[in-house]
Amino acid sequence: MVIKYVLPVVALGLLAFAIWSVAGARQEGPPAAPPLQPPRSPYEAPVAGSGIIEPRTEDIEVGSPLPGVVVEVFVEEDQKVRAGDKLFRLDDRQELAELGARTAVVVAAQAELTRLEQQPRPEDVPVLQAAVDGAKATLADAQDQLRRVQPLVEKGIASQEELVRAQQSVERSTAELAQAEAELARLNAGAWRYELEVARAEVARAQSQVDQVNIELERLVVRALVDAEVLQVDVRPGEFVGAPPGEPLIVLGDVDLLHARVDIDEHDIPRFHPGAAAKAQLRGAPGVEFPLTFVRVEPYVVPKVSLTGDNTERVDTRVLQVIYAIDPGEGQLYVGQQLDVFIDAEDADSVSP
């Protein structure tokens, strides 16, 4: 009898508890505050864009002009460098050996040129002069023999053959004297001017090869071309580096004045006007604003490559890139940080031509 009345009561109690639990679960609690407030535009009619901080000189990506093994790195991150300072050096042993060989060729070519320029050699003149004197003596003797034979032939004492032999001896001695005098004259005249030109050209060619090796040695030492700060070093001694495009080993930049590169969506370009007031908010700190100063517009609409991760962002979006100068003031900004940028579109009338 008790069970007959207890079971319905328990069932009704469980039903009431279930209804109460479901009703309590469906009640909405107070809205939770976001962990980070979204950025808010300081203007009523803004043109919004995403920006990224870059050096005034933009990123200077330094690579290697030649493949080789890095033997020394002269810089580290956050270091100031001046134009001409060394950044890193490649192995130069082969070039140094070649420089020694090329230098020896220059020395030999210069010595040959000097030898030709110093002609005649003083020691060679007496030798040829003695040859001339000997040829003169031989000619005089031949002429004397001819004078003695001629009357004997007329008297029939000497034969005609002896007369011919004496005449030929005179002619031969005359030719030998002419040859000796010509050789002496050539020696006294010095080197032929065309020989000198060839020797000078050989010296110039050898020197140009030395200069070429010196240039190769200079190229193995990569230097900074502008005053900047080292932003990134991605090379270590002992690494083999090639010369592939788009793979910087060291990144430089002038961070004394920072720039913000702002991407403006192509749909917002008609509402944008250069010179309008603009402010930037740092990602992660939307309450902190940085005033922007217009620098220039890069007048070429390009595909967007700096993606923010927004779900509505499309990779086929084209953007106009605008450069602003940004003053961090007392804050700290780093190259590569992203910004939310707002440009006052209502200020367009005052800045448009």
C-alpha positions in Angstrom: 0.0 0.0 0.0 2.9 2.3 0.9 4.7 1.5 -2.3 1.5 2.4 -4.3 1.7 6.0 -3.1 5.5 6.4 -2.7 6.5 5.6 -6.3 4.3 8.3 -7.9 5.5 10.8 -5.4 9.2 10.0 -6.2 8.5 10.0 -9.9 6.9 13.5 -9.6 9.9 14.7 -7.6 12.4 13.4 -10.2 10.3 15.0 -13.0 10.3 18.3 -11.1 14.1 18.1 -10.6 14.7 17.3 -14.3 12.6 20.3 -15.3 14.4 22.6 -12.9 17.8 21.3 -14.1 17.0 21.9 -17.7 15.6 25.3 -17.0 18.7 26.2 -15.0 21.1 25.0 -17.7 19.3 27.1 -20.4 19.9 30.3 -18.5 22.5 32.5 -20.2 25.3 33.8 -17.9 26.7 37.3 -18.1 28.8 38.0 -21.3 32.5 37.3 -20.8 34.8 40.1 -21.5 37.3 39.4 -24.3 40.9 38.9 -23.1 42.0 41.6 -25.5 39.9 44.5 -26.7 39.8 44.7 -30.5 41.3 47.8 -32.1 39.0 50.8 -32.4 39.3 53.5 -35.0 39.9 57.0 -33.6 38.0 58.4 -36.7 34.4 58.3 -37.6 35.0 57.4 -41.2 38.3 55.5 -41.4 40.1 53.7 -44.1 41.6 50.7 -42.3 44.7 48.8 -43.3 47.3 46.4 -42.0 50.8 47.7 -41.6 54.2 46.3 -40.8 57.2 48.1 -39.3 60.3 48.3 -41.5 63.5 50.3 -41.4 63.8 53.6 -43.3 66.0 51.9 -45.8 63.6 48.9 -46.0 65.2 45.5 -45.3 68.6 45.2 -46.9 69.1 41.5 -47.5 72.8 40.7 -47.9 73.8 37.6 -49.6 77.0 36.1 -51.0 78.2 37.1 -54.5 80.2 33.9 -54.8 79.7 30.3 -53.4 82.2 29.3 -50.8 82.8 28.4 -47.1 82.4 31.1 -44.6 85.5 31.4 -42.4 84.7 34.5 -40.4 81.7 36.5 -39.4 82.4 40.0 -38.2 79.0 41.2 -36.9 76.1 40.2 -34.6 72.5 41.2 -34.2 71.8 44.7 -32.9 75.2 46.0 -33.9 75.7 49.3 -35.7 77.8 49.1 -38.9 79.1 51.8 -41.1 79.4 51.8 -44.9 82.4 49.7 -45.8 82.5 47.6 -42.6 83.1 43.9 -43.0 80.2 41.6 -42.5 81.6 38.1 -43.3 84.5 36.6 -45.3 84.7 33.5 -47.5 87.6 31.1 -47.8 90.2 32.9 -50.0 93.2 30.4 -50.0 92.8 29.6 -53.7 92.6 33.2 -54.7 95.7 34.1 -52.6 97.7 31.3 -54.4 96.5 32.5 -57.8 97.4 36.1 -56.8 101.0 34.9 -56.1 101.3 33.3 -59.5 99.8 36.3 -61.3 102.2 38.6 -59.4 105.2 36.6 -60.5 104.0 36.9 -64.2 103.8 40.7 -63.7 107.4 40.7 -62.3 108.6 38.7 -65.3 106.8 40.9 -67.8 108.1 44.1 -66.2 111.7 42.7 -66.2 111.4 41.9 -69.9 110.2 45.4 -70.6 113.0 46.9 -68.6 115.5 44.8 -70.5 114.3 46.1 -73.8 114.2 49.7 -72.6 117.8 49.5 -71.3 119.2 48.4 -74.7 121.9 48.6 -75.9 123.6 46.7 -73.1 127.0 48.3 -72.5 128.8 45.0 -72.5 127.5 44.1 -76.0 128.8 47.2 -77.8 132.5 46.3 -77.6 131.8 42.8 -78.9 130.1 44.1 -82.1 132.6 46.9 -82.4 135.4 44.3 -82.4 133.6 42.4 -85.1 133.4 45.5 -87.2 137.1 46.2 -86.8 137.9 42.6 -87.7 135.7 42.8 -90.8 137.5 46.0 -91.8 140.9 44.4 -91.4 139.8 41.4 -93.4 138.5 43.6 -96.2 141.8 45.6 -96.3 143.8 42.3 -96.5 141.5 41.1 -99.4 141.9 44.4 -101.2 145.7 44.2 -100.8 145.7 40.7 -102.2 143.7 41.8 -105.2 146.1 44.7 -105.9 149.0 42.2 -105.9 147.4 39.7 -108.1 146.2 42.1 -110.9 149.7 43.0 -112.2 150.8 39.4 -112.0 148.0 38.3 -114.1 148.8 41.0 -116.7 152.4 39.7 -116.8 151.2 36.1 -117.1 152.8 35.1 -113.8 149.4 34.5 -112.0 146.4 32.7 -113.4 143.0 34.1 -114.1 141.6 31.8 -111.4 143.7 33.5 -108.7 142.4 36.9 -109.9 138.8 35.7 -109.6 139.4 34.2 -106.2 141.0 37.6 -104.9 138.0 39.5 -106.3 135.5 37.2 -104.5 137.5 37.5 -101.3 137.1 41.3 -101.5 133.3 41.0 -102.1 132.9 38.6 -99.2 134.9 40.8 -96.9 132.8 43.8 -97.9 129.6 42.0 -97.2 130.9 40.8 -93.8 131.8 44.3 -92.9 128.4 45.6 -93.9 126.8 42.9 -91.8 128.9 43.7 -88.7 128.2 47.5 -89.1 124.5 46.8 -89.4 124.4 44.7 -86.3 126.3 47.3 -84.4 123.9 50.0 -85.6 120.9 47.9 -84.6 122.4 47.4 -81.2 123.0 51.1 -80.7 119.5 51.9 -81.9 118.0 50.0 -78.9 114.9 47.8 -78.9 112.4 48.1 -81.8 109.4 50.2 -80.9 107.0 47.5 -81.7 108.8 45.1 -79.4 108.5 47.7 -76.7 104.7 48.0 -77.4 104.3 44.3 -77.2 106.3 44.2 -73.9 104.2 47.0 -72.4 101.0 45.3 -73.5 102.2 42.1 -71.8 102.8 44.0 -68.6 99.4 45.6 -68.8 97.7 42.2 -69.4 99.5 40.6 -66.5 98.7 43.5 -64.2 95.0 43.3 -65.2 95.0 39.7 -64.2 96.4 40.6 -60.8 93.7 43.3 -60.5 91.1 40.7 -61.4 92.3 38.4 -58.7 92.3 41.3 -56.2 88.7 42.0 -57.1 87.8 38.4 -56.5 89.5 38.6 -53.1 87.6 41.8 -52.4 84.3 40.1 -53.3 85.0 37.3 -50.9 84.8 39.9 -48.1 81.2 41.0 -48.0 80.8 44.6 -46.7 78.0 46.9 -45.7 77.2 49.5 -48.3 75.2 51.9 -46.1 75.2 52.9 -42.4 72.7 50.6 -40.8 72.0 48.2 -37.9 72.3 44.4 -38.1 68.8 43.0 -37.8 69.5 39.4 -38.4 72.5 37.1 -38.9 71.8 33.8 -40.5 75.3 32.6 -41.3 78.0 31.0 -39.2 81.7 30.2 -39.7 82.1 26.8 -41.4 78.9 27.0 -43.4 78.9 26.6 -47.2 76.9 29.3 -48.8 75.9 29.7 -52.4 74.5 32.6 -54.2 70.8 31.8 -54.5 68.4 34.7 -54.8 65.9 35.5 -52.0 67.9 33.8 -49.3 69.6 36.6 -47.2 72.5 35.7 -44.9 72.4 39.0 -43.1 69.6 41.6 -42.9 70.5 45.3 -42.4 68.4 48.3 -41.9 68.5 51.9 -40.8 66.3 51.9 -37.7 67.0 55.4 -36.5 63.8 56.3 -38.3 61.1 53.6 -38.6 58.6 53.3 -41.4 55.3 51.6 -41.5 54.3 49.9 -44.7 50.5 50.0 -44.8 48.4 47.8 -47.2 45.2 49.4 -48.3 42.6 47.1 -49.9 41.9 47.9 -53.5 38.2 48.5 -52.6 39.3 51.3 -50.2 41.7 53.0 -52.6 39.1 55.5 -53.8 38.5 56.7 -50.2 42.2 57.1 -49.5 44.1 60.4 -50.0 47.8 60.9 -49.3 48.5 63.3 -46.5 45.3 62.5 -44.5 45.7 62.0 -40.8 46.6 58.5 -39.8 47.2 56.6 -36.6 48.5 53.1 -35.9 47.8 50.6 -33.1 50.2 47.9 -32.1 49.0 44.3 -32.3 48.5 43.1 -28.7 48.2 46.7 -27.3 45.3 48.3 -29.1 45.0 51.0 -26.5 48.4 52.4 -27.5 48.3 54.7 -30.6 51.2 56.0 -32.6 50.8 59.0 -34.9 51.9 58.4 -38.5 53.5 60.9 -40.9 52.9 60.4 -44.6 56.0 59.7 -46.6 55.1 58.4 -50.0 52.8 56.1 -52.0 54.2 53.3 -54.1 51.9 53.7 -57.1 51.6 50.1 -58.1 48.8 47.9 -56.8 50.3 44.5 -55.8 49.0 41.2 -54.5 48.8 41.2 -50.8 51.6 39.1 -49.2 51.5 40.3 -45.6 48.5 38.2 -44.3 47.0 38.9 -40.9 45.1 35.6 -40.5 41.7 37.1 -40.6 39.0 34.7 -41.9 37.7 37.3 -44.3 41.1 37.9 -45.8 41.6 36.5 -49.3 44.9 35.7 -50.8 43.9 37.2 -54.1 43.4 40.6 -52.6 45.4 43.4 -54.2 46.6 46.3 -52.1 48.1 49.8 -52.5 51.2 50.2 -50.3 51.6 53.4 -48.5 54.7 54.4 -46.5 54.4 56.3 -43.2 57.0 57.4 -40.7 56.3 56.3 -37.2 57.6 57.7 -34.0 57.7 55.1 -31.2 58.1 57.9 -28.6 58.8 56.2 -25.2 57.7 52.8 -26.4 59.6 50.1 -28.1 58.9 49.0 -31.6 60.6 46.2 -33.5 61.1 45.7 -37.3 58.5 43.2 -38.5 55.8 44.0 -36.0 52.3 44.3 -37.4 50.1 47.3 -36.9 46.4 48.1 -37.3 46.3 51.4 -39.2 43.4 53.8 -39.5 43.4 56.7 -41.9 40.9 59.5 -41.6 38.7 59.5 -44.8 36.9 62.7 -43.7 40.2 64.5 -43.9 40.3 63.9 -47.7 38.7 67.2 -48.7 41.4 69.2 -46.9 44.3 67.3 -48.5 43.0 66.5 -51.9 44.2 68.9 -54.7 
